[in-house]
């Protein structure tokens, strides 16, 4: 009886509600997707991409700000415990509704996962970070994944403004933050960078249909 009472009174957090809302919307997109022709499917994909980008940029990523960094951090709950950079990236994508092997991918190098999930990408070796920012501006608004010498994170480009969102081992007590690309951070100091654009058509179809990202070609 006590166990049942504890389950019944467990608090539903705003983040839990956010994930449930996103899943409900994903199912609605799925229904629309399977019920229409190829032209309609393209419109569903574009609508789903716009919706998911907004939820990631405006809701999911900001919810994680202030979650402490730790090399062994694996928390599933924003602002509770700590989270390493790879776990941050893959937990965010999983919380957005993508099916993926969170633990395995969080412990892998960023490059092979970036190649698998990103439809557009560019590598920069010993180049100024200003070149990365110029390339991003040319690509346009969107969610990008960036792999560095020994770090991984997101770059959000919205209304032409690029921000580096990551679990920052330079400032461990702050951890997850959004900051400019240039500055005292791993992105500026890294010799190698691979930047890939997420939420391409193949990735969005996987999200809509509930397919695992490991099945992407």
C-alpha positions as semicolon CSV with decimal commas, in nm:
position;residue;x (nm);y (nm);z (nm)
1;X;0,000;0,000;0,000
2;X;0,284;0,240;0,086
3;X;0,452;0,170;-0,251
4;X;0,127;0,244;-0,433
5;X;0,086;0,567;-0,235
6;X;0,439;0,678;-0,323
7;X;0,378;0,612;-0,691
8;X;0,048;0,796;-0,685
9;X;0,197;1,102;-0,518
10;X;0,516;1,123;-0,726
11;X;0,542;1,480;-0,855
12;X;0,494;1,543;-1,225
13;X;0,758;1,800;-1,317
14;X;0,725;2,056;-1,594
15;X;1,004;1,872;-1,779
16;X;0,811;1,546;-1,757
17;X;0,505;1,725;-1,892
18;X;0,715;1,875;-2,172
19;X;0,837;1,531;-2,281
20;X;0,483;1,394;-2,270
21;X;0,356;1,686;-2,478
22;X;0,628;1,630;-2,739
23;X;0,547;1,259;-2,758
24;X;0,178;1,337;-2,804
25;X;0,262;1,576;-3,086
26;X;0,494;1,318;-3,244
27;X;0,211;1,066;-3,253
28;X;-0,013;1,325;-3,418
29;X;0,251;1,391;-3,684
30;X;0,281;1,015;-3,735
31;X;-0,092;0,982;-3,796
32;X;-0,082;1,266;-4,049
33;X;0,227;1,120;-4,215
34;X;0,086;0,772;-4,280
35;X;-0,248;0,912;-4,397
36;X;-0,118;1,130;-4,680
37;X;0,059;1,108;-5,016
38;X;0,424;1,190;-5,092
39;X;0,352;1,562;-5,131
40;X;0,167;1,567;-4,801
41;X;0,446;1,370;-4,632
42;X;0,695;1,641;-4,730
43;X;0,474;1,903;-4,567
44;X;0,440;1,693;-4,251
45;X;0,820;1,655;-4,232
46;X;0,872;2,030;-4,264
47;X;0,607;2,107;-4,004
48;X;0,751;1,849;-3,765
49;X;1,103;1,989;-3,813
50;X;0,991;2,343;-3,730
51;X;0,799;2,222;-3,424
52;X;1,084;2,009;-3,290
53;X;1,348;2,275;-3,345
54;X;1,139;2,518;-3,141
55;X;1,090;2,270;-2,860
56;X;1,461;2,189;-2,848
57;X;1,584;2,548;-2,874
58;X;1,322;2,713;-2,654
59;X;1,229;2,445;-2,401
60;X;1,447;2,134;-2,373
61;X;1,794;2,289;-2,394
62;X;1,716;2,582;-2,159
63;X;1,572;2,336;-1,905
64;X;1,919;2,180;-1,874
65;X;2,105;2,507;-1,814
66;X;2,286;2,498;-1,482
67;X;2,312;2,117;-1,459
68;X;2,662;2,049;-1,326
69;X;2,929;1,883;-1,539
70;X;3,108;1,568;-1,429
71;X;3,313;1,326;-1,639
72;X;3,098;1,041;-1,506
73;X;2,770;1,235;-1,497
74;X;2,469;1,052;-1,638
75;X;2,166;1,223;-1,484
76;X;1,832;1,199;-1,663
77;X;1,686;1,498;-1,477
78;X;1,779;1,862;-1,550
79;X;1,949;2,045;-1,261
80;X;1,973;1,724;-1,055
81;X;2,304;1,543;-1,030
82;X;2,561;1,597;-1,304
83;X;2,604;1,519;-1,672
84;X;2,899;1,463;-1,904
85;X;2,904;1,622;-2,248
86;X;2,817;1,310;-2,447
87;X;2,538;1,212;-2,212
88;X;2,400;1,566;-2,236
89;X;2,378;1,552;-2,616
90;X;2,219;1,209;-2,635
91;X;1,986;1,260;-2,340
92;X;1,851;1,578;-2,500
93;X;1,788;1,399;-2,830
94;X;1,623;1,107;-2,651
95;X;1,405;1,341;-2,445
96;X;1,297;1,508;-2,770
97;X;1,158;1,173;-2,882
98;X;1,441;1,019;-3,084
99;X;1,508;0,647;-3,040
100;X;1,881;0,592;-2,986
101;X;2,125;0,389;-2,773
102;X;2,186;0,664;-2,516
103;X;2,460;0,494;-2,314
104;X;2,652;0,351;-2,611
105;X;2,644;0,673;-2,812
106;X;2,735;0,883;-2,508
107;X;3,053;0,683;-2,465
108;X;3,154;0,690;-2,833
109;X;3,355;0,947;-3,025
110;X;3,136;1,218;-3,175
111;X;3,242;1,183;-3,539
112;X;3,081;0,850;-3,643
113;X;2,750;0,950;-3,482
114;X;2,763;1,291;-3,647
115;X;2,826;1,130;-3,987
116;X;2,530;0,896;-3,931
117;X;2,276;1,153;-3,814
118;X;2,367;1,474;-3,998
119;X;2,269;1,531;-4,361
120;X;2,504;1,830;-4,401
121;X;2,841;1,857;-4,229
122;X;3,179;2,024;-4,250
123;X;3,515;1,959;-4,088
124;X;3,746;2,235;-3,971
125;X;4,107;2,167;-3,878
126;X;4,320;2,442;-3,722
127;X;4,086;2,711;-3,848
128;X;3,964;3,018;-3,657
129;X;3,625;2,975;-3,495
130;X;3,505;3,272;-3,700
131;X;3,513;3,045;-4,007
132;X;3,282;2,801;-3,830
133;X;3,041;3,081;-3,747
134;X;3,048;3,212;-4,105
135;X;2,966;2,865;-4,239
136;X;2,680;2,830;-3,992
137;X;2,534;3,165;-4,093
138;X;2,547;3,055;-4,456
139;X;2,363;2,733;-4,367
140;X;2,091;2,918;-4,180
141;X;1,885;2,866;-3,868
142;X;1,882;2,517;-3,724
143;X;2,021;2,272;-3,470
144;X;2,379;2,156;-3,521
145;X;2,596;1,901;-3,348
146;X;2,964;1,982;-3,300
147;X;3,238;1,733;-3,218
148;X;3,573;1,865;-3,093
149;X;3,913;1,728;-2,991
150;X;3,768;1,587;-2,668
151;X;3,421;1,737;-2,633
152;X;3,076;1,743;-2,794
153;X;2,780;1,978;-2,783
154;X;2,514;2,159;-2,982
155;X;2,518;2,481;-3,176
156;X;2,181;2,652;-3,203
157;X;2,142;2,905;-3,482
158;X;1,823;3,106;-3,441
159;X;1,743;3,436;-3,610
160;X;2,100;3,435;-3,738
161;X;2,253;3,417;-3,388
162;X;2,476;3,117;-3,313
163;X;2,512;2,983;-2,958
164;X;2,724;2,697;-2,827
165;X;2,515;2,484;-2,589
166;X;2,709;2,217;-2,400
167;X;2,796;2,065;-2,065
168;X;3,100;2,279;-1,997
169;X;3,394;2,118;-1,815
170;X;3,566;2,458;-1,809
171;X;3,300;2,572;-1,560
172;X;3,205;2,251;-1,385
173;X;2,976;2,401;-1,123
174;X;2,773;2,575;-1,393
175;X;2,789;2,284;-1,635
176;X;2,528;2,311;-1,909
177;X;2,522;2,658;-2,058
178;X;2,462;2,858;-2,374
179;X;2,745;3,089;-2,478
180;X;2,893;3,260;-2,784
181;X;3,105;3,048;-3,015
182;X;3,411;3,265;-2,959
183;X;3,550;3,290;-2,607
184;X;3,719;3,086;-2,338
185;X;3,553;2,757;-2,424
186;X;3,634;2,417;-2,580
187;X;3,492;2,519;-2,918
188;X;3,733;2,809;-2,955
189;X;4,032;2,610;-2,828
190;X;3,977;2,288;-3,021
191;X;4,209;2,214;-3,315
192;X;3,951;1,990;-3,485
193;X;3,581;2,048;-3,527
194;X;3,317;1,851;-3,712
195;X;2,988;2,038;-3,740
196;X;2,676;1,864;-3,867
197;X;2,322;1,983;-3,921
198;X;2,064;1,778;-3,732
199;X;1,692;1,734;-3,809
200;X;1,738;1,648;-4,177
201;X;1,463;1,460;-4,360
202;X;1,590;1,110;-4,276
203;X;1,629;1,201;-3,910
204;X;1,283;1,359;-3,900
205;X;1,119;1,058;-4,067
206;X;1,279;0,840;-3,799
207;X;1,138;1,072;-3,532
208;X;0,790;1,079;-3,684
209;X;0,770;0,703;-3,731
210;X;0,949;0,607;-3,410
211;X;1,236;0,433;-3,591
212;X;1,571;0,393;-3,417
213;X;1,843;0,631;-3,538
214;X;2,083;0,337;-3,561
215;X;1,885;0,225;-3,869
216;X;1,976;0,540;-4,063
217;X;2,194;0,457;-4,366
